[in-house]
């Protein structure tokens, strides 16, 4: 039967078919002149505007089989095409070949071994290939076209089955097309059996049924989509309702049916039965008018169960829509009982919270004040602890120059005592003036090692022998020259000394005066170093001195902090300090001391007894980057997001307060800068980025 024609119409048409079948169609099957009593009689009848394919077959001595089927449009076209293409002058054999040649679907005839005896142009369009394939199999065709033989194996299996069973075989070949629908071909092998029961040859044909099959597949897919959509809708917690303009239900999902008490599928119910909002038809009509004006409507209302009378509070979203020219109202109703109860609970909780809030305000204000006070005390404690650590280094740094001052002063006193007691009185005023002038002009290294003294004394002795061979005290003079740090190539000085009658006393005078000059320089250098230590400490401790931003030289700012930590850095830590000397930023000098102090102190603690500390800076466009990197332990990944939090510390056993990096974070914020942390098994780096103004 045809799916596109109602069954009642086809039934009436079939009655007319039986009336229209000619008697001659039946008698022809029993005509003694007919050589093959099993030949079908074929006819096409027009009945009630429907075309029917009528086939009459004799399947026994007294049994006639009548097959009558409504023809599809495509079938009609095929028959019309074939009939119109036949040359009436042809012989019967030529007539049959001509019919098969004009069929728009492929027809092939095979021997028992699957070799082609005939193939029409619809099967193979190319005449050369069609002639080639006669006497060959589908495997040969694959070899010719370079096609994998596996593609025709299903066809050959069906062919062998037909040969073995003598039963026709029918199947559908599917040929997927790239990026599109598949091509479906209905194929059939029909064996021709001789009177001895042997298969003499096999007739095969293939008809393109892609349109029908793809339509079926699309229909199946749409059916699945519909089933899937129905499943989703029925499992939704929202009641979905569709009404027509009369207020009659056209669709209800499972949630809506259960809520409304409508369990049949006839939906012979209206909105008035379940919706307390609508008291009359006018209410519904006014509602429709409002919907057309607004395009959307939402309301909190009650839905009534028509079985129990129970009212359910719901929030309804109403959307007008149109389907195939008919207006519908789509509504989605959400049960809001829990929401109502929740709102009541919230209102009660808000009242309690308001009371608690007033109490908390006073408590928070008090505790905030205490917390600020505690934070300030801890910050001061943290700074005092750091100063305590720095003090040990400062003490060491001061001890060295102070010791040098003490030794220099004692040496000056010793030299002056010798001068006044026994040296000056043996020399003339001119010699005293000459010695003092030379000490002012020459800044020589007075104290050298013993081996160097021996080498220089020998060389000086040889020089004096060449100049003054008649003197017997040359060795003593050579030693005195070297002690006074007079070199063998200073001819003017040597001539002046040797020209007097007291060269040894003059050399002793020059030695003491030059020594006093050297000791004075040592005392001055030591004093400057001590003053530098005190100055750096004073700068470091002058917090609060600058309450406004100023231009700060970062090189000098960081250098001051490094000088304060000089003692810790000298023991096992290799410092690489490379920051541009001339780059300035606008900031708070004292707060920047805090920034570098905490980063450098943490780096020293992380490194321990031995490691590397890199402080490098560079400029990128209008940004200045300063990186403080150390070779200490890696910071665990799980605490990296916490290290800048106030009171978070990993140095509890070292009395850490957890304020160091929180201070760093605050200073970064005050300067509009950014800080990024990187840490692995080799290095830990804090990269600070300032914006240059």
C-alpha positions as CSV (number, residue, x, y, z in Angstrom):
1,X,0.0,0.0,0.0
2,X,1.1,3.6,-0.6
3,X,1.8,5.6,2.6
4,X,0.8,8.8,0.9
5,X,-2.7,7.6,0.0
6,X,-5.4,6.9,2.6
7,X,-6.2,3.2,3.2
8,X,-10.0,3.8,2.5
9,X,-9.2,5.4,-0.9
10,X,-6.9,2.6,-1.9
11,X,-9.4,0.0,-0.8
12,X,-12.2,1.5,-3.0
13,X,-9.7,1.7,-5.8
14,X,-8.8,-2.0,-5.5
15,X,-12.4,-3.0,-5.8
16,X,-12.5,-1.2,-9.1
17,X,-9.3,-2.9,-10.1
18,X,-10.9,-6.4,-9.7
19,X,-13.8,-5.2,-11.8
20,X,-11.4,-3.9,-14.5
21,X,-9.2,-7.0,-14.9
22,X,-10.0,-8.5,-18.3
23,X,-11.1,-12.1,-18.6
24,X,-8.6,-12.5,-21.4
25,X,-5.8,-11.9,-18.9
26,X,-6.8,-15.1,-17.1
27,X,-7.5,-17.3,-20.1
28,X,-4.2,-16.4,-21.6
29,X,-2.4,-18.3,-18.9
30,X,-4.3,-21.5,-19.9
31,X,-4.0,-21.0,-23.6
32,X,-2.5,-24.3,-25.0
33,X,-0.5,-22.3,-27.5
34,X,1.5,-20.7,-24.7
35,X,4.8,-22.5,-24.3
36,X,5.5,-21.3,-20.8
37,X,2.4,-21.6,-18.6
38,X,4.1,-19.6,-15.8
39,X,4.5,-16.4,-17.8
40,X,3.1,-13.3,-16.1
41,X,0.5,-11.2,-17.7
42,X,1.4,-7.5,-17.1
43,X,-0.9,-4.6,-17.3
44,X,-1.2,-1.0,-15.9
45,X,-4.7,0.2,-15.0
46,X,-6.0,3.7,-14.2
47,X,-8.7,3.5,-11.5
48,X,-10.1,6.5,-9.6
49,X,-7.1,8.6,-10.6
50,X,-4.7,6.0,-9.2
51,X,-2.4,3.8,-11.4
52,X,-2.1,0.1,-10.4
53,X,0.6,-2.4,-11.4
54,X,-1.4,-5.6,-12.1
55,X,0.4,-9.0,-12.5
56,X,-1.4,-12.3,-13.0
57,X,0.6,-15.5,-12.5
58,X,-0.3,-19.2,-12.7
59,X,1.3,-21.0,-9.8
60,X,-0.5,-24.4,-10.1
61,X,-2.8,-26.4,-12.2
62,X,-5.9,-24.6,-10.9
63,X,-4.4,-21.7,-9.0
64,X,-4.1,-18.1,-10.3
65,X,-2.1,-15.4,-8.3
66,X,-3.3,-11.9,-8.8
67,X,-0.9,-9.1,-7.6
68,X,-2.3,-5.6,-7.7
69,X,-0.3,-2.7,-6.2
70,X,-0.7,1.1,-6.4
71,X,2.3,2.4,-8.4
72,X,4.7,5.1,-7.1
73,X,5.2,8.2,-9.2
74,X,8.8,7.0,-10.0
75,X,7.5,3.6,-11.1
76,X,5.0,5.3,-13.5
77,X,7.7,7.4,-15.0
78,X,9.8,4.3,-15.6
79,X,7.0,2.4,-17.3
80,X,6.0,5.4,-19.4
81,X,9.7,5.9,-20.4
82,X,10.1,2.3,-21.4
83,X,6.9,2.0,-23.4
84,X,7.5,5.2,-25.2
85,X,11.0,4.1,-26.2
86,X,10.0,0.8,-27.8
87,X,10.3,0.4,-31.5
88,X,7.1,-1.5,-32.6
89,X,9.0,-3.0,-35.6
90,X,11.4,-5.0,-33.5
91,X,11.4,-8.8,-33.2
92,X,10.5,-10.3,-29.7
93,X,14.2,-10.8,-28.8
94,X,15.1,-7.4,-30.0
95,X,12.1,-6.0,-28.2
96,X,13.3,-7.5,-24.9
97,X,16.9,-6.2,-25.3
98,X,15.6,-2.8,-26.3
99,X,13.4,-2.7,-23.2
100,X,16.3,-3.6,-20.9
101,X,18.6,-1.1,-22.7
102,X,16.0,1.6,-22.0
103,X,15.4,0.7,-18.3
104,X,16.7,3.5,-16.1
105,X,18.0,1.0,-13.5
106,X,20.9,-1.4,-13.9
107,X,20.1,-5.0,-15.1
108,X,22.6,-7.8,-15.4
109,X,22.5,-11.4,-16.4
110,X,25.1,-13.8,-15.0
111,X,26.1,-17.4,-15.6
112,X,26.4,-19.9,-12.7
113,X,30.0,-18.7,-12.0
114,X,29.0,-15.0,-11.7
115,X,30.3,-14.0,-15.2
116,X,28.4,-11.3,-17.0
117,X,26.3,-12.5,-19.9
118,X,24.6,-9.1,-20.3
119,X,24.7,-5.7,-18.6
120,X,22.6,-2.7,-19.6
121,X,23.9,0.9,-20.0
122,X,22.3,1.9,-16.7
123,X,24.6,-0.6,-15.0
124,X,27.8,0.4,-16.9
125,X,27.6,3.6,-18.9
126,X,30.9,3.3,-20.7
127,X,30.5,1.1,-23.8
128,X,34.2,-0.1,-23.8
129,X,34.0,-1.2,-20.2
130,X,30.5,-2.8,-20.8
131,X,31.9,-4.8,-23.6
132,X,35.0,-5.7,-21.6
133,X,33.0,-7.1,-18.6
134,X,31.1,-9.7,-20.7
135,X,32.5,-13.1,-19.6
136,X,34.1,-11.6,-16.5
137,X,33.1,-11.1,-12.9
138,X,32.7,-8.2,-10.5
139,X,36.2,-9.0,-9.2
140,X,37.6,-8.3,-12.7
141,X,35.7,-5.0,-12.7
142,X,37.3,-4.1,-9.4
143,X,40.8,-5.0,-10.7
144,X,40.1,-2.9,-13.8
145,X,39.0,0.2,-11.8
146,X,41.6,-0.3,-9.0
147,X,38.8,-0.9,-6.4
148,X,39.3,-3.1,-3.4
149,X,37.7,-6.5,-4.1
150,X,36.2,-6.4,-0.5
151,X,33.7,-3.9,-1.7
152,X,31.9,-6.5,-3.9
153,X,32.3,-9.4,-1.5
154,X,28.7,-9.0,0.0
155,X,27.3,-9.1,-3.5
156,X,29.2,-12.3,-4.3
157,X,28.0,-13.9,-1.1
158,X,24.4,-13.2,-2.1
159,X,25.1,-14.6,-5.6
160,X,26.6,-17.8,-4.3
161,X,23.6,-18.2,-1.9
162,X,21.2,-17.9,-4.8
163,X,23.1,-20.5,-6.7
164,X,23.0,-22.9,-3.8
165,X,19.4,-22.3,-2.6
166,X,17.7,-21.4,-5.9
167,X,15.9,-18.8,-3.9
168,X,15.9,-15.1,-4.9
169,X,18.0,-12.8,-2.7
170,X,17.3,-9.2,-2.0
171,X,19.4,-6.7,-0.1
172,X,20.2,-3.0,0.1
173,X,23.7,-1.6,-0.7
174,X,24.7,1.6,1.1
175,X,27.3,3.8,-0.5
176,X,28.2,6.8,1.9
177,X,28.8,10.1,0.1
178,X,31.4,12.4,1.6
179,X,29.7,15.2,3.6
180,X,26.2,14.1,2.5
181,X,23.5,11.5,2.5
182,X,24.2,7.9,1.5
183,X,23.2,6.3,-1.8
184,X,21.0,3.3,-1.2
185,X,20.5,0.7,-4.0
186,X,17.9,-2.1,-3.7
187,X,19.5,-5.1,-5.3
188,X,17.9,-8.5,-6.2
189,X,19.3,-11.7,-7.7
190,X,16.6,-13.9,-9.3
191,X,17.7,-17.5,-10.3
192,X,16.3,-18.9,-13.6
193,X,15.8,-22.6,-12.9
194,X,15.6,-25.2,-15.7
195,X,13.0,-28.1,-15.8
196,X,15.8,-30.3,-14.3
197,X,16.1,-28.1,-11.3
198,X,19.4,-26.5,-12.3
199,X,20.1,-22.8,-12.2
200,X,20.9,-21.9,-15.8
201,X,21.6,-18.2,-15.2
202,X,20.8,-15.4,-12.7
203,X,19.1,-12.1,-13.4
204,X,20.1,-9.2,-11.2
205,X,19.0,-5.7,-11.0
206,X,19.5,-2.6,-8.8
207,X,17.1,0.3,-8.2
208,X,18.2,3.5,-6.6
209,X,16.0,3.9,-3.5
210,X,18.1,6.7,-1.9
211,X,15.2,9.1,-1.8
212,X,12.9,6.7,0.0
213,X,15.5,5.2,2.3
214,X,16.9,8.7,3.3
215,X,13.4,9.9,3.9
216,X,12.8,6.9,6.1
217,X,16.1,7.5,8.0
218,X,15.2,11.2,8.4
219,X,11.7,10.2,9.6
220,X,13.3,7.7,12.1
221,X,15.7,10.4,13.3
222,X,12.8,12.8,13.7
223,X,10.9,10.1,15.6
224,X,13.9,9.6,17.9
225,X,14.1,13.4,18.4
226,X,10.4,13.5,19.2
227,X,10.8,10.6,21.6
228,X,13.9,12.2,23.1
229,X,12.1,15.6,23.5
230,X,9.1,13.9,25.0
231,X,11.3,12.1,27.5
232,X,13.1,15.3,28.4
233,X,9.9,17.2,28.8
234,X,8.3,14.5,30.9
235,X,11.3,14.4,33.2
236,X,11.4,18.2,33.6
237,X,10.4,19.5,37.0
238,X,8.7,22.4,35.3
239,X,5.1,21.9,34.2
240,X,4.9,22.6,30.4
241,X,1.4,23.4,29.1
242,X,0.3,24.5,25.6
243,X,-3.2,26.0,25.1
244,X,-5.1,27.2,22.1
245,X,-6.8,30.6,21.9
246,X,-10.0,29.0,23.4
247,X,-8.1,28.1,26.5
248,X,-8.1,24.4,25.7
249,X,-5.1,22.3,26.5
250,X,-3.2,21.0,23.4
251,X,-0.2,19.5,25.3
252,X,0.7,18.7,28.9
253,X,4.0,17.2,30.0
254,X,4.1,14.6,32.8
255,X,4.8,17.2,35.6
256,X,1.8,19.3,34.4
257,X,-0.5,16.3,34.2
258,X,0.3,15.1,37.7
259,X,0.0,18.6,39.2
260,X,-3.3,19.3,37.5
261,X,-4.8,15.8,37.9
262,X,-5.2,15.2,34.2
263,X,-4.2,11.7,33.4
264,X,-5.9,11.0,30.1
265,X,-4.4,12.1,26.8
266,X,-7.5,13.6,25.3
267,X,-6.9,16.9,27.0
268,X,-10.6,17.7,27.0
269,X,-10.0,20.3,29.7
270,X,-9.6,24.1,29.8
271,X,-7.6,26.7,31.7
272,X,-10.6,27.7,33.7
273,X,-10.7,24.4,35.5
274,X,-7.2,24.7,37.0
275,X,-6.3,28.4,37.0
276,X,-7.8,30.4,39.8
277,X,-6.5,33.6,38.1
278,X,-9.2,33.3,35.4
279,X,-12.7,33.6,36.7
280,X,-14.4,34.0,33.3
281,X,-14.0,33.9,29.6
282,X,-13.5,37.7,29.6
283,X,-10.5,37.3,32.0
284,X,-8.9,34.9,29.5
285,X,-9.6,37.1,26.5
286,X,-8.1,40.1,28.3
287,X,-5.1,38.0,29.1
288,X,-4.7,37.2,25.4
289,X,-4.9,40.8,24.5
290,X,-2.3,41.7,27.1
291,X,0.0,38.9,25.7
292,X,-0.3,40.3,22.2
293,X,0.7,43.8,23.5
294,X,3.6,42.6,25.7
295,X,4.7,39.4,23.9
296,X,5.5,37.9,27.3
297,X,3.7,37.5,30.6
298,X,4.7,36.1,34.0
299,X,2.7,35.8,37.2
300,X,2.6,34.0,40.5
301,X,-0.7,32.2,40.8
302,X,-2.3,28.9,42.0
303,X,-3.0,25.8,39.9
304,X,-5.8,23.5,41.0
305,X,-5.8,19.7,40.8
306,X,-9.1,18.8,39.3
307,X,-9.1,15.4,41.1
308,X,-8.2,16.5,44.6
309,X,-8.9,20.2,44.5
310,X,-5.4,20.9,46.0
311,X,-3.9,24.3,45.1
312,X,-0.3,24.5,44.2
313,X,1.4,27.9,44.2
314,X,3.3,28.3,40.9
315,X,5.3,30.9,39.0
316,X,4.1,30.9,35.4
317,X,6.0,32.2,32.3
318,X,3.6,32.7,29.4
319,X,4.8,33.0,25.8
320,X,2.6,33.4,22.7
321,X,3.6,31.4,19.7
322,X,2.3,30.3,16.3
323,X,2.5,26.8,14.7
324,X,1.4,26.2,11.2
325,X,-0.8,29.3,11.2
326,X,-2.5,28.5,14.5
327,X,-1.9,30.6,17.6
328,X,-0.9,28.8,20.8
329,X,0.0,29.9,24.3
330,X,3.1,28.2,25.8
331,X,3.3,28.2,29.6
332,X,6.0,27.0,32.0
333,X,4.8,26.6,35.6
334,X,7.3,26.2,38.4
335,X,6.3,25.0,41.8
336,X,7.2,27.8,44.2
337,X,6.1,26.2,47.5
338,X,9.7,25.7,48.6
339,X,10.5,29.3,47.5
340,X,7.6,30.7,49.6
341,X,8.7,28.7,52.6
342,X,12.3,29.8,52.0
343,X,11.3,33.5,51.7
344,X,9.4,33.2,55.1
345,X,12.5,31.6,56.6
346,X,14.7,34.4,55.1
347,X,12.4,37.1,56.5
348,X,12.6,35.5,60.0
349,X,16.4,35.1,59.6
350,X,16.7,38.7,58.5
351,X,15.0,39.9,61.6
352,X,17.4,37.8,63.7
353,X,20.4,38.9,61.7
354,X,19.4,42.5,62.2
355,X,19.6,42.0,65.9
356,X,22.8,40.1,65.7
357,X,24.3,42.7,63.3
358,X,23.9,45.5,65.7
359,X,25.7,43.5,68.4
360,X,28.4,42.6,65.9
361,X,29.0,46.1,64.8
362,X,30.1,47.1,68.3
363,X,32.1,43.9,68.7
364,X,33.8,44.3,65.3
365,X,34.7,47.9,65.9
366,X,36.3,46.9,69.2
367,X,38.1,43.9,67.8
368,X,39.2,45.9,64.7
369,X,40.8,48.5,67.0
370,X,42.5,45.7,69.0
371,X,43.7,44.0,65.8
372,X,45.1,47.2,64.4
373,X,47.0,47.8,67.6
374,X,48.2,44.2,67.6
375,X,49.3,44.5,64.0
376,X,51.3,47.6,64.8
377,X,52.9,46.0,67.8
378,X,53.8,42.9,65.8
379,X,55.2,45.0,62.9
380,X,57.3,46.9,65.4
381,X,58.4,43.6,67.0
382,X,59.2,42.2,63.6
383,X,61.3,45.3,62.8
384,X,63.0,45.2,66.2
385,X,63.8,41.5,65.6
386,X,65.3,42.4,62.2
387,X,67.3,45.2,63.8
388,X,68.5,42.8,66.4
389,X,69.8,40.5,63.7
390,X,71.3,43.4,61.8
391,X,73.0,44.7,65.0
392,X,75.4,41.7,65.1
393,X,76.5,42.5,61.6
394,X,76.8,46.2,62.4
395,X,78.9,45.4,65.4
396,X,81.2,43.3,63.3
397,X,81.4,46.0,60.6
398,X,82.2,48.7,63.2
399,X,84.7,46.5,65.0
400,X,87.1,46.3,62.0
401,X,87.4,50.0,61.3
402,X,87.5,50.9,65.1
403,X,90.3,48.3,65.5
404,X,92.2,49.9,62.6
405,X,91.8,53.3,64.2
406,X,93.2,52.0,67.5
407,X,96.2,50.3,65.8
408,X,96.8,53.4,63.6
409,X,96.7,55.7,66.6
410,X,99.1,53.5,68.6
411,X,101.5,53.4,65.6
412,X,101.4,57.1,65.1
413,X,102.1,57.6,68.8
414,X,105.1,55.2,68.6
415,X,106.5,56.9,65.5
416,X,106.1,60.4,67.1
417,X,107.9,59.2,70.2
418,X,110.8,57.9,68.2
419,X,111.0,61.1,66.2
420,X,111.0,63.4,69.1
421,X,113.4,61.3,71.2
422,X,116.2,60.3,68.8
423,X,115.5,61.1,65.1
424,X,114.6,64.7,64.6
425,X,117.6,66.1,66.6
426,X,120.0,64.2,64.3
427,X,118.6,65.8,61.1
428,X,118.6,69.4,59.8
429,X,115.5,71.5,59.3
430,X,116.0,71.2,55.5
431,X,116.0,67.4,55.8
432,X,112.9,67.5,58.0
433,X,111.1,69.7,55.4
434,X,112.2,67.4,52.5
435,X,111.0,64.3,54.3
436,X,107.6,65.9,55.1
437,X,107.2,67.1,51.5
438,X,107.9,63.7,50.1
439,X,105.4,62.0,52.5
440,X,102.7,64.5,51.3
441,X,103.4,63.9,47.6
442,X,104.0,60.1,47.8
443,X,101.4,57.6,48.8
444,X,103.3,54.4,48.9
445,X,102.6,51.0,50.5
446,X,104.8,51.0,53.6
447,X,104.4,47.4,54.7
448,X,105.5,44.5,52.4
449,X,106.3,40.8,52.9
450,X,109.7,39.5,53.9
451,X,110.6,37.9,50.6
452,X,109.9,41.1,48.8
453,X,112.1,43.0,51.3
454,X,115.0,40.6,50.7
455,X,114.7,40.9,46.9
456,X,114.5,44.7,46.9
457,X,117.4,45.0,49.5
458,X,119.7,42.8,47.3
459,X,118.8,44.8,44.2
460,X,119.3,48.1,46.0
461,X,122.6,46.9,47.4
462,X,123.8,46.1,43.9
463,X,122.7,49.5,42.7
464,X,124.6,51.3,45.5
465,X,127.8,49.3,44.9
466,X,127.8,50.4,41.3
467,X,127.4,54.0,42.4
468,X,129.4,54.2,45.6
469,X,132.0,51.3,45.5
470,X,134.2,53.1,48.1
471,X,131.6,52.8,51.0
472,X,131.6,49.9,53.4
473,X,128.1,50.5,54.8
474,X,126.2,49.9,51.6
475,X,124.3,46.8,52.9
476,X,122.9,48.8,55.9
477,X,122.0,51.7,53.6
478,X,120.3,49.4,51.2
479,X,118.1,48.0,54.0
480,X,117.3,51.5,55.2
481,X,116.3,52.6,51.7
482,X,113.9,49.7,51.3
483,X,112.4,50.2,54.7
484,X,111.7,53.9,53.9
485,X,110.0,52.6,50.6
486,X,112.4,54.5,48.3
487,X,112.8,52.7,45.0
488,X,116.1,52.1,43.2
489,X,115.0,54.2,40.2
490,X,114.3,57.3,42.3
491,X,117.7,58.9,41.5
492,X,116.9,62.4,42.9
493,X,115.9,61.0,46.3
494,X,118.9,58.7,46.4
495,X,121.3,61.5,45.5
496,X,119.8,63.8,48.1
497,X,120.1,61.2,50.8
498,X,123.7,60.2,49.9
499,X,124.8,63.8,49.6
500,X,124.5,64.4,53.3
501,X,126.9,63.3,56.1
502,X,124.1,61.4,57.9
503,X,122.3,59.2,55.3
504,X,121.2,56.5,57.9
505,X,119.6,59.1,60.2
506,X,117.8,60.8,57.3
507,X,116.4,57.5,56.0
508,X,115.1,56.8,59.5
509,X,113.5,60.2,59.6
510,X,111.8,59.6,56.2
511,X,110.6,56.2,57.3
512,X,108.9,57.5,60.4
513,X,107.3,60.5,58.7
514,X,106.0,58.3,55.8
515,X,104.7,55.7,58.3
516,X,102.8,58.5,60.2
517,X,101.2,59.5,56.8
518,X,100.2,55.9,56.1
519,X,98.7,55.4,59.6
520,X,96.8,58.7,59.3
521,X,95.3,57.5,56.0
522,X,94.4,54.2,57.6
523,X,92.6,56.0,60.5
524,X,90.7,58.2,58.0
525,X,89.6,55.3,55.9
526,X,88.5,53.3,58.9
527,X,86.6,56.4,60.2
528,X,84.8,56.8,56.9
529,X,83.9,53.1,56.8
530,X,82.5,53.4,60.4
531,X,80.6,56.6,59.4
532,X,79.2,54.8,56.3
533,X,77.9,51.9,58.5
534,X,76.2,54.4,60.9
535,X,74.8,56.5,58.0
536,X,73.3,53.4,56.3
537,X,71.7,52.3,59.5
538,X,70.3,55.8,60.1
539,X,68.8,55.9,56.6
540,X,67.3,52.4,57.1
541,X,65.7,53.4,60.5
542,X,64.3,56.7,59.5
543,X,60.8,55.3,58.9
544,X,58.1,58.0,58.8
545,X,60.6,60.7,57.8
546,X,59.0,61.0,54.4
547,X,55.2,61.2,54.4
548,X,55.0,62.2,50.7
549,X,56.3,60.7,47.5
550,X,59.6,61.9,46.1
551,X,62.0,60.8,43.4
552,X,64.0,57.9,44.7
553,X,67.2,56.4,43.1
554,X,66.6,52.7,43.3
555,X,70.3,51.8,43.0
556,X,71.1,53.9,46.0
557,X,68.0,52.8,47.9
558,X,68.8,49.1,47.4
559,X,72.5,49.7,48.1
560,X,71.7,51.2,51.5
561,X,69.8,48.0,52.5
562,X,72.6,45.7,51.2
563,X,75.1,47.7,53.3
564,X,73.0,47.1,56.4
565,X,73.0,43.3,55.6
566,X,76.6,43.3,54.6
567,X,77.7,41.0,57.5
568,X,75.2,38.3,56.6
569,X,76.0,38.5,52.9
570,X,79.8,38.1,53.4
571,X,79.5,34.6,54.8
572,X,78.9,32.0,52.1
573,X,76.5,34.1,49.9
574,X,77.6,35.2,46.5
575,X,75.9,38.5,45.7
576,X,75.3,39.7,42.1
577,X,74.0,43.3,42.2
578,X,73.2,44.8,38.8
579,X,70.7,47.6,38.9
580,X,70.9,50.7,36.6
581,X,72.5,53.6,38.6
582,X,70.6,56.4,37.1
583,X,67.0,55.1,37.1
584,X,64.6,56.9,39.5
585,X,61.0,56.2,40.5
586,X,58.5,58.3,42.4
587,X,57.8,56.7,45.7
588,X,58.3,56.6,49.5
589,X,62.0,56.1,50.3
590,X,61.5,54.6,53.8
591,X,58.8,52.2,52.5
592,X,61.0,51.0,49.7
593,X,63.7,50.2,52.4
594,X,61.1,47.9,54.0
595,X,60.3,46.3,50.6
596,X,64.0,45.4,49.8
597,X,64.8,44.5,53.5
598,X,62.0,41.9,53.7
599,X,62.8,40.4,50.3
600,X,66.6,40.3,51.0
601,X,66.1,39.0,54.5
602,X,63.8,36.2,53.3
603,X,66.4,35.3,50.6
604,X,69.2,35.2,53.1
605,X,67.1,32.9,55.4
606,X,66.2,30.7,52.4
607,X,69.8,30.3,51.2
608,X,71.2,29.4,54.6
609,X,75.0,29.0,54.8
610,X,75.8,28.9,51.1
611,X,74.2,30.1,47.9
612,X,73.6,32.9,45.4
613,X,71.6,36.1,45.6
614,X,70.8,38.0,42.4
615,X,69.4,41.5,42.5
616,X,69.0,42.7,38.9
617,X,67.1,45.5,37.2
618,X,66.2,46.5,33.7
619,X,63.9,48.8,31.9
620,X,61.1,47.7,29.5
621,X,59.3,50.6,27.7
622,X,57.9,52.7,30.6
623,X,58.4,50.0,33.2
624,X,61.3,49.3,35.6
625,X,61.7,45.6,36.5
626,X,63.7,44.6,39.6
627,X,64.2,40.9,40.3
628,X,65.3,39.5,43.7
629,X,66.3,35.9,43.0
630,X,67.9,33.3,45.4
631,X,69.1,29.8,45.1
632,X,67.4,28.7,48.3
633,X,64.7,26.1,48.9
634,X,61.7,26.0,46.6
635,X,58.4,27.5,47.9
636,X,55.8,24.7,48.0
637,X,53.0,25.2,45.4
638,X,50.3,24.8,48.0
639,X,51.3,27.8,50.0
640,X,52.2,30.3,47.2
641,X,48.8,31.9,47.2
642,X,49.1,32.4,51.0
643,X,52.5,33.9,51.5
644,X,51.4,37.5,51.1
645,X,48.6,37.1,53.7
646,X,49.0,38.8,57.0
647,X,50.3,36.5,59.8
648,X,51.0,33.6,57.4
649,X,54.5,32.3,58.2
650,X,56.7,29.3,57.6
651,X,59.2,30.4,60.2
652,X,57.2,29.8,63.4
653,X,60.2,28.0,64.9
654,X,62.3,31.1,64.2
655,X,59.7,33.4,65.9
656,X,58.4,34.6,62.5
657,X,55.4,37.0,62.7
658,X,54.1,36.5,59.2
659,X,54.1,40.2,58.5
660,X,57.2,40.5,56.2
661,X,55.6,39.7,52.9
662,X,52.3,41.3,53.9
663,X,54.3,44.5,54.3
664,X,55.9,43.9,50.9
665,X,52.4,43.5,49.4
666,X,51.3,46.8,51.1
667,X,54.3,48.7,49.8
668,X,53.8,47.3,46.3
669,X,50.1,48.5,46.5
670,X,51.2,52.0,47.8
671,X,53.5,52.4,44.7
672,X,51.0,51.1,42.1
673,X,53.5,48.3,41.3
674,X,53.1,44.6,40.7
675,X,55.0,41.6,42.2
676,X,55.1,38.1,40.7
677,X,56.5,34.9,42.3
678,X,58.3,32.1,40.5
679,X,59.9,29.2,42.4
680,X,61.4,25.8,41.3
681,X,64.0,23.4,42.5
682,X,66.8,25.8,41.4
683,X,65.7,29.4,42.1
684,X,63.0,31.4,43.8
685,X,62.3,34.8,42.3
686,X,60.3,37.9,43.2
687,X,59.8,40.2,40.2
688,X,58.7,43.8,41.1
689,X,57.5,46.0,38.3
690,X,57.3,49.8,38.7
691,X,55.7,52.2,36.3
692,X,58.1,55.0,35.4
693,X,56.6,58.5,35.5
